[in-house]
Amino acid sequence: MGQLGIIRTATGAQYRAEDWTASPLYSTVDIDDAAALTRLDAFSYGKGGEIPGSVAAAGTAQRTATLKDTNVEGAGGILAENEELMLFGLCVELIQRYSSLTDFFNGNETWCPDPPLVSFTNVLRVQQDTVVRLMIANTKDYHAVPIGALPAARGVNHVFGSARSQGSAYAEGMVVGSNGGVNEHTHRRFGTPHEVGPGEAFSVRFEFPRGSVANLDFGADTRARISARVWTRGLRRRPVA
């Protein structure tokens, strides 16, 4: 049986097929209800770094990133020297964070679901006011679209009958949203792949042209956030050293 070994491109570059996987890189930013949001950069930090837009339990410092937030190695902002990406697309999932379930439901919309589910109305607000910009090598923007153009294409299907939220003491129903469908077929691919070379600058920027996500509702919970976790889709050259 034949086995694919070295691939040689027209430019003379050589690649070993076994060095490439579909394992994604991912990174998280936290979106709050502040009236002065400008931008939040995913992939701008590595494990152990501070998550843009986040707030720690004490309500002052930012959250420290763990493996659930990102798998980027190093300080972030650039791709590691021993890695390489061929981006076929990006996908963004939204996850509700809270610090106090009581505060979160105090003054919130009556149909809001229990976190980590996100309410349908909050998802629409984020989709309305958030633009995602892909930046490579600090030379130009490769992609700049509303967040809804990059559906999550992952997660779980929600099947509810007369479901009621725990946070409302089971007194209210709930309406759940997500950034697009969870089926793989909802994933949108770039027209042409984008390459991120070893040691090249790389970030995915969340921008808020109106200066905020209008009317984002977290009730009385001042430390609540919506975590936007962005995943790369395509090929990734595994670390070789």
N, C-alpha and C positions, 0 to 999 in steps of 0.2 A: 504494500500500500504506500502511495506517495505521501510525503509530508512536506508542508510548506516551511522553508527555512528562511533564507535571507531575501528580503524584498529590496530591490534597488530602484530608486526613483530616477526621473529624467535629469534631476539636478546632481545626481551622483550620490545622494544620501542613501545610507543602508539601514534597514530595520530588520530586527528579528521578530517574527510573528508572535513567538511565545512571550515576548516582553510586554505585549499589549493586552489589556483586559477591558471589560465594560464596567468595572468598578468605579462609581462616581466620586467626585469630590463634592462636599456640601458645606454650607456655612449659613449662619443664622443672624438676622437682625431683629430687634424688638421695636415694634411700632406703638407709640403711645398716643394719647388724646391731647397732646400739647398743641398750642396755637402757634408755635414757631418751629415747626419741623422744616428742615432744609434737605438733608440727604443722610443716608445711612449706607455704609459700604460693607457688603458681604465679601468674604475672602480677604479682608484687610487685617486679619489677626489669625493666630493659630491656637491650638489647644493651650490653655492657660492664659490666654489673652482676655481682654475685656470686650464684651459683646456690645456693639453700637446700639444705642437707644435703650439699653436695659437698665434696671435698677436692682441693687442687691436687697436682701431681706431687711437690712437696716434702713433702707430708703435713701441711701446716699450714694455709695459707690456702685459701679456697674457690676453685673454678674460676670463671674469668671467662667470662660468656656471650657466645657468638658467634651467627651467624645459624642455626647448626644447633640451638641451644638455644631461641631465642626470636626472634620478629620484632616484639616490642613496642618502640615508640619511647619515649624519655624515661626517667624514673626508675622507672616502673612504679607499681602500686598504684591508678592511675586511668587511665581511657581518655583518649587524647589529645583535646584540644579540637576537633580537626577530623575526628574519626572518630565512628562510632556503630555499635552492634551490635544485631542482632535474633537472639537465641540460640534455635535450634530444638533444640539438644542439645550434649553434650560427648562426646569420646571420648578414651581414655587408652591409649597404647601403652607397653609395658615393654621396656627395652633393657639388657642386662647390660654394665657397665663393669668394667674390671680394670686393675691396674697391672703385674702380673707373672703371666704365664700359668703359670709354674712354681709360684708361691705359690698361685694360684687353685686349681689342681688338687691341691695338697698338703693332704690331710686333707678334701677336699671329697667329696661323694657320688659314687660310682663312675659313675653315669649322667649326670653333669652335662655339658652340651654346651659347645663352645667359644664364648666370647663373640664377638659381641654377642647370640647366642641365650641365652635364659633357660631354666633347667631347669623342668620341669613342677612339681616340688615347691616351688620358690621362688615360682613364679607363684601356686600355691594358698595359700602362706603370706601373700603380699602381699594376696591377695583376702580371706583370712580376717580380717586385722587392720587393714585400711585403710578409712577412711571418707572420702569426697570431699564437700566442702561448697561450694556456689556462693553467693557473697556479693556483693550489689550495693547500692551506695549506703549501706553501713553501717547499714541499717535492719532487715533481717531476712534469714534464710536462705531462699534460693529453692529449694534442692535439697540434700539430705543423704542419701547412699546409700553402700553398700559399693562399692568400686571396680569390682567385677565387673558392676555395673549399667550401666557406661559402657564397653562394649567398644570395642576399637581400631578395628574396621571398616576396617583398612588393613594393609598389610604384604605378606607373601608366604606362600603355602601351602608347608608343609614336607612333602616327599615323601622318605622314607628307606626304604632296604632294610635292609641290615646295616651302616648307617653307624657309624663309630667316631670318637671325638674325637681331634683332634691333640694336645690337652693331656695325654691319657693315653698318648701315644706309640702311638696307634691300638690300644690294648689293650682299651678298654672301649667298649661301646655308649653311646648317649645318648638321653635322653627330653626333648623340647622342649615348652615351653608358651607360651601367649600369653594376653593379657587378652581373651578372647572370640575370635570368628572374624574373619577378615580380609576377608570379603565385605561389600560395602556394605549388603546386606540385614540384616546383624546389628546395624546402628546403631539405637539406641533414641532416639526423639524425645520431647521434653517434651510434656506434655499441652497446654500453651499456651506460645507463645513468650515469652521474657523480654527486655525491652529494656534496654540499657545506653546511657545518653545521653552526649553529649560532656562530658568532664571529670568523669564520675561515677566514684566509687570502685568497684573491681571486682577480685575475686580468686577463685581456686579453691584451697581449703585442703585439704591432705591431713592427716588426723588419725589418731592411733593410740591408741584408747581403752584398750588394755592396756599402753601405755607402750613398746611395741616391736612389731616384726614377729617373732613367736616363731619361734626356730630357723632364721632366715634363714642360709643357708650360703654363705660365700664362701671356704671353705678357710682358708688361712693368709694370704690377701691382705687386709691391714688397710685398704687404700685402695679396695677394690672397692665398687661401688655398683650399685643398680638405678635407672636413670634412668626416671622416669615423665614422659612428654611428653604434655601435654594439649592438645587441639585444640578450638576452637570450631566448631560446625556451625550454619549458617544464613546470614544476610545481614550484610554489613559495608559500611558507607558508606566509600568510599575517601577518603583525605585530600584535601581540596579546596584546601589552601594549603600 
